[in-house]
Amino acid sequence: MKRNIYIIAGLVLVSFTACQKFLNTQPGSFLSPADYYKGANLTNALAAVYNPLSIHNEFAKGVFICNDETFYGGAGRTVGGYAANAYDFSSTNVNNFWTRCYAGIERANLLLSYVDPHDPSVDVQAAYGEALFLRGYYYFILVSNFGDVPLRLTPVTGPDSSLQSPRTDKQIVYNQILADMKTAEGKVFPVSQLTSASHVSKSAVQGILARVYLTMAGYPLNGGTGGVMAMYDSARTYSLKVINSGLHSLNPSYSQVFINHAADTYDTQESIWEADFSGNDNSTVKSSSYLGSQNGIQFTLTTVIPGSTNQVWLDSGYCYAYAYVNQKLYNLYDSYDARRDWNVSNFTYAASTTTLPYVSRRPISNTAVFSYNRTVAKWRRNYETILPKGKDNSSINFPILRYADVLLMFAEADLQLNGGTCTSAGIDAVNAVRERGYGLAGATAPLKSLTLLTQGSGYYKGNNLLFNNYNNASLGNTNFGNWLGYSSTITGSTTAADGKVTDVQLTSGGLGFTTASAALIYLGTPWAANTTYAANQQVIYNGNLYTTVAAGNSSSIPPTHLSGSSAASQTGVVFSYAGTAATATGTLLTKADVDKTSVTLQDIQDERARELCFEGTRKLDLVRWGIFYSTMVSVFNQMDTWPTYATNTKANAIIGYTTVASSAPEKFLLLPIPSSEISVNKNILQNPGW
């Protein structure tokens, strides 16, 4: 037997000797791990660590949709599943949430194990720091949503012991998160050396550290071994680092922040860190967002435009509109808080397949019922630059951290450290967010009130909701300046154009007014070129009031006549002279009307809702404040008093709140450990209630 072995060994040796000059040559298609994580390959490996940040799509459409800001709904839509809190440990979304986070952790562990942390190259150091931070961030998402989770700090080596990790106490997980992020802080680039907000910067690390510390201060850790006040102190320290860096400021226009997300325009002064999305339905590699396409202003027409191979929604953006806004959030806004009419839809889309402009806007009246017919409008697909637009997904980036959030985190930590009373610095931080939100960050202002000057003539009595200087038709109009909403009382018959305006009440303060522009405001819907008008629709132009004789499409020539009707050959739709437009004067809102002189925790909680709604922070905020269950019950009780109407039936919309309200208070504070983990890990236990 031994002889045979030696013979085989000899044959192997001869073969090896004959071929060793070939074996000594490294195959061109193979790189050792140590060699792979260098240069361009290191960039690719780091991109793979970033990739699971697409999990933020779940913040836009998943379990985080059902809170005191939004609910899952829509006419004729069967409500259930993940977005309505109807899930368990076997749900696909829960499993994907878990596995994608751990995929990011595994990729980070691989990079960290092969890259020299002492490499003198600043690019290598930055990549190492970004991977370290991202590992910590994925663990932060996991521990804050699932509680105790397995802590894996080295690459998985096999299907046995590597995957049989028991759950690690949340305090230990948080300690590792802090260690990773603090080390990363000294390695990553400052935002001033980056060209986009999709890369982790020093400011992003510091801002997320502030968020981690605030989370640790609240439920369920309640400060942990370090104590509550120490957590608030660290949250204040890290948010202050971002503020004092001088690298960040609020964009003067609140709406522009989200237009930038759609247009792939980076504003790193305001938007500190974003999950980057790109592509459309035609892209080879799809990395698409749910923003705008799943939660946005509904538009589902797919009819082909006459004479074109493009579809209508390639311009306006197809949107399923799964997310509807709760009345609780809507009522948090003042009528002159500009954020309300940007975040919450105040118009719907109407479409024509025969006449330009094919898509137009129609205002939603301001009634209690319609407040439940308003969808999320924060991200609008008409600003996307990647064409043609995809149907099911968008290319809109998701904001993970904005400067406004940092200011509010600083104020909250400041308040808690000072016995429930903000210092002047904390108050100033809150007021900066409020002033920008109300449209007071620039040289213009919204209106505070309206006073009727002249009654005008020729109004229909039923035309009692009017928009001034608001272009209902232009989807490409990015300037919402000089517009407002108001309701008015008009005398006269219902059908005849013989009415006068006798009363006017402000319903929206609008944006962009100066003292001069507020001095004379014409009451009515301004005429617009290339706009589809219905019969008997009233418009104003040059101080005069006109009524459309029949449905049609306006040309580029406005009506200017003072009697009779215009010629269709000139104005397109025929306009009949009705009379003179009523006028009003406006009082401008000032910072004194908006600024807080003292700030409570309730003020900060409400301000976070007004400013950060739909950005994925609300549920975790409610949990750490210890008010998630009571808030959901309160919203359930409010929704249970709804009237019955078609768009969102009470039975459908209330499901997500009924499920929480009828369960044990602690059940929905954490997601269930998913079946994909339980089926392979014998050492892991399930969360309570699941």
C-alpha positions, 0 to 999 in steps of 0.5 A, spaced: 500 500 500 505 504 501 509 503 495 502 505 491 502 511 495 509 513 493 508 511 486 502 516 486 506 521 489 512 520 484 507 521 479 504 527 482 511 530 483 514 529 476 507 532 473 508 538 478 516 539 476 514 539 468 508 544 469 511 548 475 513 554 470 506 554 468 503 554 475 508 559 478 504 564 473 498 567 476 492 567 472 490 573 469 483 573 471 484 571 479 486 576 484 487 574 491 482 578 496 488 582 499 490 585 492 482 585 490 481 591 495 485 596 492 484 601 487 478 601 482 476 594 485 476 598 492 471 603 490 467 597 487 467 593 493 465 600 497 459 601 492 457 594 494 457 596 502 453 602 500 448 598 496 443 595 501 442 603 503 436 601 498 433 599 504 430 606 505 425 604 500 422 600 506 421 607 510 418 610 504 413 604 503 413 599 508 412 598 515 414 606 517 408 608 512 403 607 518 404 612 523 401 619 525 403 622 519 401 617 514 396 611 512 396 606 507 390 607 502 387 609 496 380 608 492 378 601 490 385 598 494 385 592 498 389 595 504 393 590 508 400 587 508 406 590 511 404 597 510 398 596 514 402 593 520 399 586 517 405 582 517 409 577 521 416 573 522 414 570 515 413 576 511 417 577 505 418 585 507 421 583 514 425 578 511 428 583 506 429 588 511 433 583 515 437 580 510 439 586 506 442 589 513 446 583 514 448 583 507 451 590 508 454 588 514 458 582 511 460 586 505 463 591 510 466 586 514 470 583 508 472 590 506 475 591 513 478 584 514 482 585 507 484 593 507 490 595 512 487 600 517 494 603 517 495 604 510 497 612 509 493 613 503 487 618 505 483 615 499 484 608 503 483 611 510 476 614 507 474 608 504 476 604 511 472 609 515 466 609 510 465 601 511 466 602 518 461 607 519 456 603 514 457 597 518 455 601 524 449 604 521 446 597 519 447 595 526 443 601 528 437 600 523 437 593 526 438 594 533 433 600 533 428 595 529 429 588 532 432 589 539 437 584 540 441 582 534 447 577 533 453 581 532 458 579 527 464 583 526 468 578 521 466 575 515 462 569 515 466 563 514 461 557 513 454 555 514 455 552 521 458 556 527 458 563 523 451 563 522 449 560 529 450 567 533 445 568 539 442 575 540 447 580 542 444 584 548 442 591 545 447 595 550 453 591 547 451 592 540 450 600 541 457 600 544 460 597 537 456 602 533 459 608 537 466 605 536 465 604 529 462 611 528 467 614 532 473 611 529 470 613 522 469 620 524 477 621 524 478 617 517 472 620 512 473 626 508 469 632 510 463 634 506 467 640 503 472 635 499 466 631 497 462 632 490 455 629 493 451 627 499 451 620 497 458 619 500 459 618 508 462 625 510 465 627 517 458 631 518 454 625 516 458 621 521 457 626 527 449 627 525 448 620 525 452 619 532 447 624 535 441 620 532 444 614 535 445 617 542 438 620 542 435 613 541 440 610 546 437 616 551 430 613 550 426 607 550 428 601 550 435 602 552 433 609 557 440 611 557 443 604 558 450 603 562 452 610 561 445 614 563 440 618 560 443 625 561 450 622 558 447 620 552 443 627 551 450 630 553 453 626 547 447 627 542 448 635 544 456 634 543 455 631 536 450 635 533 454 641 535 460 639 531 456 639 525 453 646 527 459 649 529 463 646 522 460 652 518 459 647 512 452 647 513 446 651 512 438 651 511 436 652 504 432 658 503 427 654 500 424 648 503 421 645 497 427 646 493 430 641 498 426 635 495 426 638 488 434 637 488 432 630 490 428 628 484 433 632 479 440 629 482 442 636 484 446 635 491 446 641 496 450 638 501 449 644 506 442 642 507 442 635 505 448 632 509 447 624 507 442 621 502 441 614 499 442 615 492 438 612 487 438 612 479 435 609 473 428 607 470 425 601 467 430 601 461 436 601 465 440 595 465 442 595 472 436 598 476 437 601 483 430 605 483 427 609 489 419 608 491 419 616 492 414 619 488 412 613 484 409 609 490 408 615 495 406 621 491 401 625 488 396 620 484 397 619 476 396 613 473 394 614 466 398 610 461 394 613 454 399 614 449 399 622 447 397 623 440 402 623 435 408 620 440 410 614 442 411 617 449 406 616 454 403 621 459 406 619 465 413 620 462 412 627 463 408 627 469 411 621 472 406 615 474 404 614 481 400 609 485 399 614 491 399 609 496 401 614 502 395 618 504 396 624 510 393 623 516 389 629 519 393 629 525 399 631 521 395 636 516 392 640 522 399 641 525 400 646 520 398 653 520 395 655 514 401 660 512 406 654 514 409 653 507 411 646 508 403 644 509 402 645 501 408 642 499 408 636 503 401 635 503 397 635 496 393 641 495 391 639 487 390 633 483 392 631 476 387 631 470 389 629 463 387 630 456 389 625 451 387 630 445 389 637 447 395 640 450 398 640 455 395 633 456 396 634 464 393 639 468 392 641 475 386 642 479 386 644 486 383 640 492 378 644 496 380 645 504 374 641 507 375 636 513 373 630 508 378 632 503 384 632 508 383 625 508 383 625 500 390 628 500 396 624 498 404 625 500 407 630 495 414 631 498 417 628 492 414 630 485 416 626 479 416 632 474 422 634 477 426 628 475 431 628 470 432 621 467 428 620 461 424 616 460 421 616 467 420 609 469 413 607 471 414 603 478 420 606 480 423 613 480 430 616 481 429 620 487 434 620 492 432 619 499 434 623 505 437 620 510 440 626 514 438 633 513 441 639 517 434 641 519 434 634 523 441 636 526 438 643 529 432 639 532 436 634 535 441 639 538 435 643 541 432 636 544 438 634 547 439 641 549 432 641 552 433 635 556 440 637 559 437 643 562 431 640 565 426 641 560 427 648 558 431 650 552 437 655 552 437 661 547 441 656 543 436 651 542 430 656 541 434 659 536 435 652 532 428 651 532 426 658 530 431 657 524 427 651 522 421 654 523 422 661 519 425 657 513 419 652 513 414 658 513 418 661 507 421 667 511 428 665 510 429 670 504 427 677 502 420 675 501 414 672 506 407 669 506 401 672 507 398 672 514 391 675 513 387 678 507 382 684 507 377 685 502 378 692 498 373 691 492 368 686 491 368 686 483 363 683 479 361 677 475 363 672 479 359 665 480 356 664 487 359 657 487 366 659 485 368 660 492 375 657 492 380 661 488 387 661 487 391 667 486 397 667 481 397 659 481 398 656 475 394 650 475 396 647 468 404 648 468 407 641 470 414 644 469 413 650 473 418 650 479 416 657 482 411 657 487 412 664 489 406 669 489 400 664 490 396 663 496 389 659 497 383 663 500 375 662 501 370 667 499 363 668 500 360 671 493 353 673 493 348 672 487 345 666 483 348 659 483 349 659 475 349 666 473 355 670 473 352 676 477 356 675 484 360 680 488 365 677 493 363 679 500 368 676 504 375 673 504 378 668 508 386 666 508 386 658 507 394 658 505 399 664 506 402 662 499 410 664 498 414 669 495 410 676 497 413 683 498 410 689 501 408 691 494 405 685 491 401 684 497 398 691 497 393 689 491 391 682 490 386 680 485 381 674 487 381 669 482 384 664 478 389 667 473 389 666 466 394 661 463 396 659 456 396 652 453 391 650 458 385 646 458 379 649 461 372 646 462 366 650 460 364 656 465 370 656 468 372 663 471 379 666 470 382 673 471 387 677 467 389 684 467 384 686 473 378 683 469 374 677 470 372 672 464 368 666 463 369 660 458 363 659 454 365 652 452 371 647 454 377 648 450 384 649 450 387 656 451 392 659 446 398 663 448 394 670 447 390 672 453 383 675 453 383 683 453 376 685 451 372 689 455 365 686 453 362 680 449 367 674 447 373 673 444 375 669 438 377 662 438 382 663 433 386 668 437 385 666 444 383 658 443 378 657 448 372 662 448 372 667 453 366 671 455 367 678 459 364 677 466 366 683 469 372 686 474 376 682 479 375 683 486 381 685 490 384 684 497 390 687 500 395 682 504 398 683 511 405 679 511 407 674 516 413 676 520 419 672 524 415 675 530 409 671 528 413 665 527 419 665 532 418 661 539 420 665 545 420 658 549 420 651 547 417 644 550 418 637 548 411 637 545 414 643 540 420 639 538 415 633 537 411 637 533 416 641 529 419 634 527 413 632 524 412 638 520 419 638 518 421 631 517 414 627 515 415 621 511 423 621 511 423 615 515 424 617 522 417 618 525 416 611 528 423 610 531 422 617 534 415 615 537 418 609 540 424 612 543 419 618 546 415 612 549 409 614 546 408 610 540 402 605 542 398 611 545 399 615 539 397 610 535 391 609 539 389 616 539 390 616 531 385 610 531 380 614 535 380 620 531 379 616 525 374 612 528 369 618 527 370 619 520 364 620 515 363 615 510 366 617 503 369 613 497 376 615 496 378 612 503 373 608 506 374 608 514 374 600 514 380 600 509 384 606 512 384 604 519 386 597 519 393 599 521 391 602 527 386 597 529 391 592 529 396 596 533 390 598 538 388 591 539 395 588 540 399 588 546 402 595 547 409 592 546 408 588 540 409 593 535 415 596 538 419 591 535 419 587 528 419 580 529 425 576 528 424 573 520 423 566 518 430 567 514 434 567 520 430 563 525 430 557 520 438 557 520 440 559 526 438 555 532 440 559 537 436 565 536 429 567 540 423 571 537 421 578 540 415 578 545 408 578 541 410 574 535 
